[in-house]
């Protein structure tokens, strides 16, 4: 989003984790809206305008504009899995979250909390009795490992990514899909956002903390940086031809 002369003073582009923490610490009673966005994501363009209007409408609101992939540490600390994503805080207390381009929900969340400076709004409430607990079969670690290995062997090349190849939900996944397609590499894929057990399990199994993860012949190869390097030095082609 390009800065304009009409940008209000309470709208701040965050350039480091240190400045982010300093801004939040200035006033622990102030409501803050954190806008996680990426320049390649079309829905972010619309929501960036919504966020700017919220900053203008509520001068008491601190709006922190965070490019998720440039400020990966901040995004990880709030478990941001896709953009656009919005987090609303009072000081360091979570008031609510909005995922996706839901302008109505975001506007309502801000209006509710900015109007109530002395009380933290609960994220949900009910006057009804709690429903009876459902009995859910718990997957053992051995069962999960077996399932992970089966997923890794879905095809000769398997990409564990955020989203789908035609609709990636993070820039790193988008880039690695582009690389594989440029190299004319057929691949199966799995959206790790659809299954938290797979997401956390692969991090442990492959000893690799981030996604995407590329698997060839059932073995973990690496993430985006490693795959890029393998393409450049010809190693990827050698493995696939071998």
C-alpha positions in Angstrom: 0.0 0.0 0.0 1.4 3.4 -1.0 1.6 6.0 1.7 -0.4 9.1 0.9 -0.5 12.6 2.5 -4.0 11.7 3.8 -2.6 8.9 5.9 -3.5 9.7 9.6 -0.9 9.8 12.3 -2.4 6.7 14.1 -1.6 4.6 11.0 1.9 3.2 11.3 3.8 1.0 8.8 5.8 -1.5 10.9 9.4 -2.0 9.8 10.8 -4.2 12.6 9.7 -6.4 15.5 11.4 -4.0 17.9 9.4 -0.9 16.8 6.3 -3.1 16.8 6.8 -4.0 20.5 7.6 -0.4 21.4 4.5 0.9 19.8 2.3 -1.6 21.7 4.0 -0.7 25.0 3.4 3.0 24.8 -0.2 2.8 26.1 -1.5 -0.6 27.4 -5.1 0.7 27.5 -5.1 1.7 23.8 -6.9 -0.5 21.3 -4.7 -1.6 18.4 -5.5 -3.1 15.0 -2.8 -5.2 13.4 -3.3 -5.6 9.7 -1.3 -8.6 8.3 -1.1 -8.2 4.5 0.9 -9.1 1.4 1.3 -7.1 -1.9 0.6 -10.2 -4.0 -2.8 -11.0 -2.4 -5.6 -9.3 -4.2 -8.1 -9.3 -1.2 -5.5 -7.3 0.8 -5.8 -4.4 -1.6 -9.5 -3.9 -0.8 -9.0 -4.5 3.0 -6.0 -2.1 3.1 -8.5 0.6 2.1 -10.9 -0.5 4.8 -8.2 -0.4 7.4 -7.1 3.1 6.3 -10.7 4.3 6.7 -11.0 2.7 10.1 -7.8 4.6 11.2 -9.4 7.9 9.9 -12.7 7.2 11.6 -11.2 6.2 15.0 -8.2 8.5 15.7 -7.9 6.8 19.2 -7.2 3.5 17.5 -3.6 2.5 16.8 -3.4 0.8 13.4 -0.2 -1.3 12.7 0.3 -2.2 9.0 2.4 -5.3 8.9 3.6 -7.0 5.7 3.5 -10.6 6.8 6.3 -12.0 4.8 8.7 -9.2 5.5 8.0 -9.3 9.2 7.8 -13.1 9.6 8.7 -13.1 13.3 5.6 -10.9 14.1 3.4 -13.0 11.9 4.6 -16.2 13.5 4.1 -14.8 17.0 0.4 -14.3 16.1 0.1 -17.6 14.2 -0.9 -15.9 11.0 -1.4 -18.6 8.4 -2.9 -16.5 5.6 -3.5 -13.0 4.5 -5.3 -10.8 5.0 -5.5 -11.4 8.7 -6.4 -8.9 11.5 -5.7 -9.0 15.2 -7.3 -6.6 17.6 -5.6 -5.9 21.0 -5.8 -3.8 24.1 -2.3 -3.4 25.2 -1.1 -7.1 24.9 -4.6 -8.5 25.5 -6.3 -10.2 22.6 -9.8 -8.8 21.9 -10.5 -10.6 18.6 -9.3 -11.9 15.3 -10.6 -11.7 11.7 -9.3 -14.0 8.9 -10.0 -13.1 5.3 -11.5 -10.1 3.6 -14.5 -9.7 6.0 -14.9 -5.9 6.2 -18.2 -6.1 8.0 -16.9 -8.3 10.8 -13.7 -6.2 11.2 -15.6 -2.9 11.3 -17.9 -4.3 13.9 -15.1 -5.6 16.0 -13.3 -2.3 16.0 -16.5 -0.3 16.7 -17.4 -2.6 19.7 -14.0 -2.3 21.4 -13.2 1.3 20.7 -16.5 2.3 22.2 -15.8 0.3 25.3 -12.3 1.6 26.6 -12.8 0.3 30.1 -13.9 -3.3 29.4 -12.4 -6.1 27.4 -15.1 -7.5 25.1 -15.4 -11.3 25.3 -15.0 -13.0 21.9 -18.1 -15.2 22.5 -20.9 -15.7 25.1 -24.0 -17.7 25.6 -26.9 -18.0 28.0 -27.5 -21.6 27.1 -26.3 -24.7 28.9 -23.2 -26.2 27.4 -23.8 -29.0 24.9 -22.9 -32.5 25.8 -19.3 -33.3 25.0 -18.7 -35.4 21.9 -16.4 -38.3 22.2 -13.6 -37.9 19.7 -11.1 -40.6 18.8 -7.6 -39.4 19.5 -5.0 -40.2 16.9 -1.9 -41.7 18.5 1.6 -40.6 17.6 2.2 -43.9 15.8 -1.0 -43.5 13.8 -0.1 -40.0 12.9 3.4 -41.0 11.7 1.9 -43.7 9.6 -0.5 -41.3 8.0 2.2 -38.7 7.4 4.4 -41.3 5.6 1.4 -42.3 3.4 0.8 -38.7 2.5 4.5 -38.2 1.7 4.2 -41.2 -0.7 1.0 -39.9 -2.5 3.1 -39.4 -5.6 6.8 -39.3 -6.6 6.8 -35.5 -5.9 4.5 -34.2 -3.1 4.3 -30.6 -2.0 3.0 -29.7 1.4 1.9 -26.1 1.1 -0.5 -23.5 2.4 -3.5 -23.5 0.1 -3.9 -25.1 -3.3 -1.5 -24.7 -6.3 -4.0 -22.5 -8.2 -4.8 -20.5 -5.0 -1.8 -20.4 -2.7 -2.3 -18.8 0.7 1.2 -17.6 1.3 3.9 -16.1 -0.9 6.4 -18.9 -0.3 3.9 -21.5 -1.4 3.1 -19.4 -4.5 6.8 -19.2 -5.4 7.6 -22.9 -5.1 4.5 -23.8 -7.1 5.8 -21.5 -9.8 9.2 -23.1 -9.7 7.8 -26.7 -10.1 5.6 -25.6 -12.9 8.5 -23.8 -14.7 10.5 -26.9 -14.4 7.5 -29.0 -15.7 7.6 -31.2 -12.6 4.3 -33.1 -12.0 3.4 -33.1 -8.3 0.7 -34.0 -5.8 -0.1 -31.5 -3.0 -1.6 -31.3 0.4 -2.9 -28.1 2.1 -1.4 -28.1 5.6 -4.0 -25.5 6.7 -6.7 -28.1 6.4 -5.1 -30.4 9.0 -3.3 -29.1 12.1 -2.1 -32.6 13.0 -0.3 -32.9 9.7 1.0 -29.4 9.9 2.6 -29.8 13.4 3.5 -33.5 12.7 5.5 -32.7 9.6 7.5 -30.0 11.4 8.7 -32.7 13.9 9.0 -35.6 11.5 11.1 -33.7 8.9 12.8 -31.5 11.5 11.8 -28.4 9.5 9.8 -25.6 11.1 8.2 -23.9 8.1 6.2 -24.6 4.9 6.2 -25.3 2.1 8.0 -28.7 2.3 8.9 -30.6 -0.8 9.0 -34.4 -0.8 10.6 -36.6 -3.5 10.4 -40.4 -3.5 8.9 -40.3 0.1 11.9 -38.3 1.4 12.0 -34.7 2.6 14.0 -32.5 0.3 13.6 -29.0 1.7 11.8 -25.7 1.6 11.7 -22.9 -0.9 15.3 -21.7 -0.5 16.7 -25.2 -0.8 14.5 -26.0 -3.9 15.6 -22.8 -5.6 19.2 -23.7 -5.0 18.7 -27.2 -6.3 17.2 -25.8 -9.5 20.1 -23.4 -10.0 22.8 -26.1 -9.5 20.9 -28.8 -11.4 20.5 -31.1 -8.4 16.7 -31.2 -8.7 16.8 -32.4 -12.3 19.4 -35.0 -11.3 17.2 -36.4 -8.5 14.1 -36.5 -10.7 15.9 -38.1 -13.6 17.6 -40.6 -11.3 
